[in-house]
Amino acid sequence: MRLRASTVLAGAVLLTGQALLPVPAVGAEPECAPGARNLRYVVLFDRGTPAEEAAAEVTGACGRSTAYYPQVAIGVATSADAGFAERLGPGRAFSAQAVRGSKSRSTEAKAKVRTTDPDAVPRADRTAEQWDMRATGADRANRLSPGSPDVVVGVLDSGIDAAHPDLADALVPEESVSCLTGAANTDEKAWQPTTSTHGTHVAGTIAAADDGRGITGVAPGVRIASIKVIDDRGYVDPEAAVCGLLWAADHGMAVTNSSFFVNPWSLSCTAGDRVLEEALARTVEYVDRQGTLNVAAATNEAVNLVPSPRKRGGCSALPAGLRDVVAVSAVSSAGVKAGYSSYGLGVIDLTAPGGEAGECVLSTVPGGYAPLCGTSMAAPHVSGVAALLASNHPGWGPAQLRRALQTQATPMDCPADYDLTGDGTQDAYCSGYGAFNGFYGHGLVNAHTAATP
């Protein structure tokens, strides 16, 4: 395990950044009134707050501390008392579980993903079907530079199938973790997929082996870590994202891929929660300072995004809309913004293949291979290219990686006509110019140039 010296903090802080906190009894004080539902909260503290003081505040508000990250002064707590957030004070605590409430997605059990039998995975070479790799020059990049095993990409997702033959050699089990509760759980079963193929698909686009079978990733020579933040209902709670991003940064990962958005509702086109935004903004700022580049999907809501934290109208996405995050839109095999892809001038940095119905992106899934479409599929192309750049330029930090990704991208003009349905009405409006616009940012990511020594 490769840890930065700066993460070994004084006294009661674990290497994960999680503090060893006392476990107070909920409802121990007379004024506490436990209800029927125990909720989890992300809690903001003043920067520099010691772990013991944070724990005491939570206890005094009728809660129980479950994790504390002194790097960003963010804690995770549970409480069955409806007045917990109010006792802490305004703008301090947020519970995605409370906001979702009865609007949660179906709790009906989803089918479990099948366990991969490596010998049963088809051996046929399917790289000819990878139009996405040819579009970005990744097929040619592999011949120049597959990437370095010293570079690790943290895949914040639904878990990665450790037994898949295209991923087994790339996966780093000792740097993998589940953050679903907001606290790091390194048990192997915790970070593997349970009901979703999503994370395994994303991982394959980044680093599937160049072994003459199945598919090949953008950077088959780099390694990947499974950082599970998407739960079995498809939610990413803010505390899970905070835990996952901090884990990646404090374990020296060069790049993280976030093919999700953090929000207990749908995409936020109304007033968002400032606690949620502040928690993610603090975390991303810290991750960037530590030397980890975060790449994020622009979402599949087909809306015009504005930067986060949002100061005026429009829709925001976290973490994609945050400063220093590389936000990625999706294009079809025809090289046009996919109809589902969100966009936005000043938010979108780059574009990459995400596919459209009938021609999606082929990648690894538990048990074999399958095509999926989405900005979730576009983002890992950029993460893979960032990993190639980090391999060829080991001294580069996030700012240099971002700059290279942008300057090496292939510029794409706004389409003259964006009427995908043919009904005479524009389906979205692209603002900007050829070198930088709301549909494609700085352009299509270029793996071939990144791999050139």
Buried (B, 14 or more C-beta within 10 A) or exposed (E): EEEEEEBEBEEBBBBBBBBEBEEBEBBEEEEBEEEEEBBBBBBBBEEEBBBBEBBBBBBBBBBBBBBBBBBBBBBBBBBBBBBBBEBBEEEBBBBBBBBBEEEEEEEEEEEEBEEBEEEEBEEEEBBEBBBBBBBBBBBBBBEBBBBBEBBBBBBBBBBBBBBBBBBEEBBBEEBBBBBBBBBBBBEEEBBBBBBBBBBBBBBBBBBBBBBEBBBBBBBBBBBBBBBBBBBBBEBBBBBBBBBBBBBBBBBBBBBBBBBBBBBBEEBBBEEBBBBBBBBBBBBBBBBBBBBBBBBBBBBBBBBBBBBBBBEEEBBBBBBBBBEBBBBBBBBBBEBBBBBBBBBBBBBBBBBBBBBBEEBBBBBBBBBBBBBBBBBBBBBBBBBBBBBBBBBBBEEBBBEBBBEBBBEBBBBBBBBEEBEBEEEEEEEBEBEBEEBBBBBBBBBBBBBBBBBBE
